[in-house]
Amino acid sequence: MGLLPTFVVLVLAEAGLRYYHVPTMADPLVGGSLKLHKKSRDPMLIYELVPGAKTVREGVAIAINSAGFRDDEFPETLPDEVYRIVVLGDSVAWGWGVPMAAAFPQVLERQLHERRLKPRASSIVYNLSVDGYSTAQEIRLLETHGLVLQPNLVIISYVLNDPDTRDGGLVQYYAARSALVDLGKRALTNILDRLHGYPREYHHLIHARYRDQTITQFRHLGQISRDRQVPILVVLSPVFRFKLDEPYPWQDLHAFIRGLCEENDLAFLDLYASFRGRDAAEYAYDVWHPTIKGHTLIAQAIVDYLTAFQGTPPKMGSEATRKR
């Protein structure tokens, strides 16, 4: 086959793949998502939320504030005594499937206000979570938006699908790349996964595939925490498909993330302890996304944790942490 016919075949293949992946506004899920998101000028973020956007998705009204996040309007100024918490995460912390007021960052803010976390008189929680974001995007958002808010605490909502940069399905609509090359990369990745003998179960697979990147990202978080002298609390959500009468299948991954926190001077809260012994079907819609009841439980676990340490979580490996 000559160069010209080969070139034509490749162009047609690329066009066909792009056409296949073109989002349609007729799809309520896709249409609702495209009203909320736009391509980001920051290539590391890939996409971001549209300030002031409003839509209804999965039967839930969604509104984005003027800063570009699913939260109340951020105040222009705050007294120095206000305790500032910045939350970063994906669709879990964003509040997929629940009203904004029911997402755990908002519930956390209300509960902290009621508890009057000492020694602060009041608290504010900035929810900078974006649905579909990976750990890499969350760290970038912390650097570009979160630290500007001068937080007293940063909470990273870690879900066991976070290493997967394709999670959420939105990247394919906004990343500037060849569909044909992307297809080839996925095929090659699958071949390499088998050659390396990686496990087939999704959560274990992506933590094996992206192990080095995850280690690097947690080192980066530790460096940010030390350089900016702000504590970072990693809050790990369980996979909500465990059975009460069987061992939890992802405990080794929880131990892996806990170990990374220990190595990088990060605080750590394992939410499985709060959900253990409960019927997961009552607290989550699916594998990852909590119901209103689940979000309330998460917020309560964080409040109890922060109250025990008066708002300053100890680093992993400290004496206070060992006692817990």
C-alpha positions as CSV (number, residue, x, y, z in Angstrom):
1,M,0.0,0.0,0.0
2,G,1.4,3.4,-1.0
3,L,1.7,6.4,1.3
4,L,-1.4,8.2,0.0
5,P,-3.8,5.3,0.5
6,T,-2.3,4.7,3.9
7,F,-2.8,8.3,4.8
8,V,-6.4,8.2,3.6
9,V,-7.2,5.1,5.6
10,L,-5.7,6.7,8.7
11,V,-7.6,9.9,8.2
12,L,-10.9,8.0,7.7
13,A,-10.2,5.9,10.8
14,E,-9.5,9.0,12.9
15,A,-12.7,10.7,11.6
16,G,-14.7,7.6,12.3
17,L,-13.4,7.3,15.9
18,R,-14.0,10.9,16.6
19,Y,-17.5,10.7,15.2
20,Y,-18.2,7.7,17.4
21,H,-17.1,9.6,20.4
22,V,-18.9,12.9,19.6
23,P,-21.1,13.7,22.6
24,T,-24.8,14.2,21.8
25,M,-26.9,16.7,23.7
26,A,-29.8,14.4,23.3
27,D,-28.3,12.2,25.9
28,P,-29.4,13.7,29.3
29,L,-26.2,12.6,31.0
30,V,-23.9,14.0,28.4
31,G,-26.0,17.0,27.7
32,G,-26.1,17.9,31.4
33,S,-22.3,17.4,31.7
34,L,-21.5,19.6,28.7
35,K,-23.5,22.4,30.1
36,L,-21.4,22.3,33.2
37,H,-17.9,21.8,31.8
38,K,-15.5,23.5,29.4
39,K,-12.0,22.9,28.1
40,S,-9.4,24.3,30.5
41,R,-6.6,26.6,29.4
42,D,-4.5,24.6,31.8
43,P,-3.4,21.4,30.0
44,M,-3.0,19.6,33.3
45,L,-6.6,20.2,34.3
46,I,-7.9,19.3,30.8
47,Y,-11.4,20.6,31.6
48,E,-13.1,22.6,34.4
49,L,-16.5,23.8,35.5
50,V,-18.3,26.7,33.9
51,P,-18.9,29.6,36.3
52,G,-22.6,30.3,36.7
53,A,-23.7,27.2,34.9
54,K,-27.0,25.5,35.8
55,T,-28.5,22.2,34.8
56,V,-30.3,19.1,36.0
57,R,-28.5,15.9,36.0
58,E,-29.7,12.5,37.2
59,G,-32.7,14.4,38.5
60,V,-30.6,16.7,40.7
61,A,-30.3,20.4,40.2
62,I,-26.7,21.6,39.8
63,A,-25.5,25.1,40.0
64,I,-21.9,26.3,39.7
65,N,-20.9,29.5,41.6
66,S,-19.0,32.4,40.0
67,A,-15.7,30.9,41.1
68,G,-16.4,27.8,39.0
69,F,-17.3,25.3,41.7
70,R,-20.4,23.5,43.0
71,D,-20.6,25.5,46.2
72,D,-22.1,28.6,47.6
73,E,-20.6,31.9,46.6
74,F,-17.2,32.3,48.1
75,P,-16.9,35.3,50.4
76,E,-14.6,38.1,49.3
77,T,-13.0,38.5,52.7
78,L,-13.0,36.6,56.0
79,P,-11.9,37.4,59.5
80,D,-8.5,35.9,60.4
81,E,-10.1,33.7,63.1
82,V,-12.3,31.8,60.6
83,Y,-11.0,28.2,60.2
84,R,-10.6,27.6,56.4
85,I,-10.9,24.1,54.9
86,V,-10.3,23.4,51.2
87,V,-11.8,20.1,49.9
88,L,-10.6,18.5,46.7
89,G,-11.9,15.4,45.1
90,D,-13.9,13.9,42.3
91,S,-17.6,13.2,41.9
92,V,-17.8,11.8,45.4
93,A,-17.0,15.0,47.2
94,W,-18.7,16.9,44.4
95,G,-21.9,15.2,45.4
96,W,-23.0,13.0,42.5
97,G,-26.6,12.1,42.8
98,V,-27.4,14.4,45.8
99,P,-28.4,18.0,46.2
100,M,-25.4,20.3,46.8
101,A,-26.5,20.9,50.4
102,A,-26.3,17.2,51.1
103,A,-22.7,16.7,49.8
104,F,-20.3,15.9,52.6
105,P,-18.3,19.2,52.3
106,Q,-21.4,21.2,52.9
107,V,-22.6,18.9,55.6
108,L,-19.2,19.2,57.2
109,E,-19.4,23.0,57.2
110,R,-22.7,22.9,59.0
111,Q,-21.6,20.4,61.5
112,L,-18.4,22.3,62.3
113,H,-20.5,25.4,62.7
114,E,-22.7,23.6,65.2
115,R,-19.8,22.0,67.0
116,R,-17.8,25.3,67.2
117,L,-14.5,23.6,66.5
118,K,-12.0,25.0,69.1
119,P,-10.1,27.2,69.2
120,R,-11.8,28.7,66.2
121,A,-15.1,30.5,66.5
122,S,-16.4,29.6,63.0
123,S,-15.4,27.6,60.0
124,I,-15.8,27.6,56.2
125,V,-15.4,24.7,53.8
126,Y,-14.5,25.5,50.2
127,N,-15.6,22.6,47.9
128,L,-13.2,22.6,45.0
129,S,-14.1,19.1,43.8
130,V,-14.7,18.5,40.2
131,D,-16.5,15.3,38.9
132,G,-14.2,13.0,37.0
133,Y,-10.9,14.5,38.3
134,S,-8.0,12.2,39.0
135,T,-5.4,12.8,41.7
136,A,-3.1,14.6,39.3
137,Q,-5.8,17.1,38.5
138,E,-6.8,17.6,42.1
139,I,-3.2,18.4,43.0
140,R,-3.0,20.9,40.2
141,L,-6.2,22.5,41.3
142,L,-4.8,22.8,44.8
143,E,-1.7,24.6,43.5
144,T,-3.7,26.9,41.2
145,H,-6.8,27.6,43.2
146,G,-6.8,26.0,46.7
147,L,-3.7,27.5,48.2
148,V,-4.9,31.0,47.2
149,L,-7.7,30.6,49.8
150,Q,-5.1,30.3,52.5
151,P,-6.5,27.2,54.0
152,N,-5.8,26.0,57.6
153,L,-6.5,22.5,56.4
154,V,-6.7,20.7,53.0
155,I,-8.8,17.6,52.7
156,I,-8.1,15.3,49.7
157,S,-11.1,13.0,49.1
158,Y,-9.4,9.8,47.8
159,V,-11.4,7.2,46.0
160,L,-9.9,4.0,44.8
161,N,-10.5,4.9,41.1
162,D,-8.5,8.1,41.4
163,P,-5.3,6.9,39.6
164,D,-7.3,6.4,36.4
165,T,-7.1,9.5,34.4
166,R,-9.9,8.4,32.1
167,D,-12.4,8.0,34.9
168,G,-15.6,10.0,34.5
169,G,-15.5,9.8,30.7
170,L,-15.1,13.6,30.3
171,V,-11.5,13.6,29.4
172,Q,-12.2,12.2,25.9
173,Y,-14.3,15.3,25.1
174,Y,-11.8,17.9,26.1
175,A,-8.3,16.4,25.8
176,A,-6.5,17.5,22.6
177,R,-5.3,14.2,21.2
178,S,-5.7,11.8,18.3
179,A,-8.5,9.3,18.8
180,L,-6.6,6.8,16.7
181,V,-3.5,7.2,18.8
182,D,-5.5,7.0,22.0
183,L,-7.1,3.7,20.8
184,G,-3.6,2.4,20.1
185,K,-2.4,3.4,23.5
186,R,-5.3,1.7,25.3
187,A,-4.6,-1.5,23.3
188,L,-0.9,-1.4,24.2
189,T,-1.7,-0.7,27.8
190,N,-3.9,-3.7,28.0
191,I,-1.2,-5.9,26.5
192,L,1.4,-4.5,29.0
193,D,-1.0,-5.1,31.9
194,R,-1.2,-8.8,30.9
195,L,2.6,-9.1,30.4
196,H,3.2,-7.6,33.8
197,G,0.7,-10.0,35.4
198,Y,-1.4,-7.2,36.8
199,P,-4.6,-8.2,38.6
200,R,-7.9,-8.1,36.6
201,E,-10.0,-6.5,39.3
202,Y,-10.3,-2.8,38.3
203,H,-9.2,-1.1,41.5
204,H,-6.2,-3.3,42.0
205,L,-5.3,-3.1,38.3
206,I,-5.1,0.7,38.2
207,H,-3.1,0.9,41.4
208,A,-0.7,-1.6,39.9
209,R,-0.6,0.2,36.5
210,Y,-0.2,3.7,38.0
211,R,1.8,2.7,41.2
212,D,4.8,4.9,40.4
213,Q,2.6,7.9,39.5
214,T,0.6,7.5,42.7
215,I,3.8,7.4,44.8
216,T,5.1,10.5,43.1
217,Q,1.8,12.4,43.6
218,F,1.7,11.7,47.3
219,R,5.3,12.9,47.6
220,H,4.2,16.0,45.8
221,L,1.4,16.5,48.3
222,G,3.8,16.0,51.2
223,Q,6.1,18.6,49.7
224,I,3.2,21.1,49.3
225,S,2.2,20.5,53.0
226,R,5.7,21.1,54.2
227,D,6.5,24.1,52.0
228,R,3.2,25.9,52.7
229,Q,3.0,24.7,56.3
230,V,-0.6,23.5,55.9
231,P,-1.8,20.1,57.1
232,I,-3.2,17.8,54.4
233,L,-5.7,15.1,55.4
234,V,-6.3,12.3,53.0
235,V,-9.9,10.9,53.5
236,L,-10.2,7.5,51.9
237,S,-13.6,6.3,50.8
238,P,-14.3,2.6,50.6
239,V,-15.6,0.7,47.6
240,F,-19.3,0.3,48.4
241,R,-19.7,-3.3,47.3
242,F,-18.4,-5.1,50.3
243,K,-20.5,-7.8,52.0
244,L,-21.0,-7.9,55.7
245,D,-20.2,-11.6,56.0
246,E,-17.0,-11.5,53.9
247,P,-13.6,-9.9,54.2
248,Y,-13.3,-6.4,52.6
249,P,-11.5,-7.1,49.3
250,W,-9.6,-3.8,49.1
251,Q,-8.0,-3.6,52.5
252,D,-4.5,-4.0,50.9
253,L,-5.1,-0.8,48.8
254,H,-6.2,1.1,51.9
255,A,-3.0,0.0,53.6
256,F,-1.0,1.2,50.5
257,I,-2.5,4.7,50.7
258,R,-2.1,4.8,54.5
259,G,1.6,3.9,54.0
260,L,2.0,6.7,51.4
261,C,0.6,9.1,54.0
262,E,3.0,7.9,56.6
263,E,5.9,8.3,54.3
264,N,5.0,11.9,53.3
265,D,3.8,13.5,56.5
266,L,0.2,13.5,55.6
267,A,-2.8,12.9,57.9
268,F,-5.0,9.9,57.1
269,L,-8.7,9.0,57.8
270,D,-10.0,5.6,56.6
271,L,-13.7,5.9,56.1
272,Y,-14.1,2.1,55.9
273,A,-14.1,2.1,59.7
274,S,-17.2,4.2,59.7
275,F,-19.1,2.0,57.2
276,R,-17.9,-1.4,58.4
277,G,-20.7,-3.4,59.7
278,R,-23.3,-1.4,57.8
279,D,-25.3,-2.4,54.8
280,A,-23.5,-0.6,52.0
281,A,-26.7,-0.5,49.8
282,E,-28.2,1.9,52.3
283,Y,-25.3,4.3,52.1
284,A,-24.3,4.3,48.4
285,Y,-25.9,4.4,45.0
286,D,-23.2,2.3,43.4
287,V,-19.6,1.3,43.8
288,W,-18.3,4.8,44.6
289,H,-21.1,7.4,45.2
290,P,-22.7,7.8,48.6
291,T,-26.3,8.5,49.2
292,I,-27.4,11.4,51.4
293,K,-27.1,9.1,54.3
294,G,-23.6,8.1,53.3
295,H,-22.5,11.8,52.9
296,T,-23.8,12.5,56.4
297,L,-21.8,9.7,57.8
298,I,-18.7,10.8,56.0
299,A,-19.1,14.4,57.4
300,Q,-19.6,13.1,60.9
301,A,-16.5,10.9,60.7
302,I,-14.4,14.0,59.6
303,V,-15.9,16.2,62.3
304,D,-15.2,13.6,65.0
305,Y,-11.6,13.3,63.7
306,L,-11.0,17.0,63.6
307,T,-12.6,17.6,67.0
308,A,-10.3,15.0,68.6
309,F,-7.3,17.0,67.4
310,Q,-8.8,20.5,67.7
311,G,-8.7,21.0,63.9
312,T,-5.1,20.1,63.4
313,P,-4.8,16.5,62.3
314,P,-1.5,14.8,63.3
315,K,0.9,13.5,60.7
316,M,0.9,9.8,60.2
317,G,3.4,8.0,62.4
318,S,3.1,10.7,65.2
319,E,2.4,9.6,68.8
320,A,-1.1,11.0,68.6
321,T,-1.9,8.9,65.5
322,R,-0.4,5.7,67.0
323,K,-2.6,6.1,70.0
324,R,-5.6,6.0,67.7
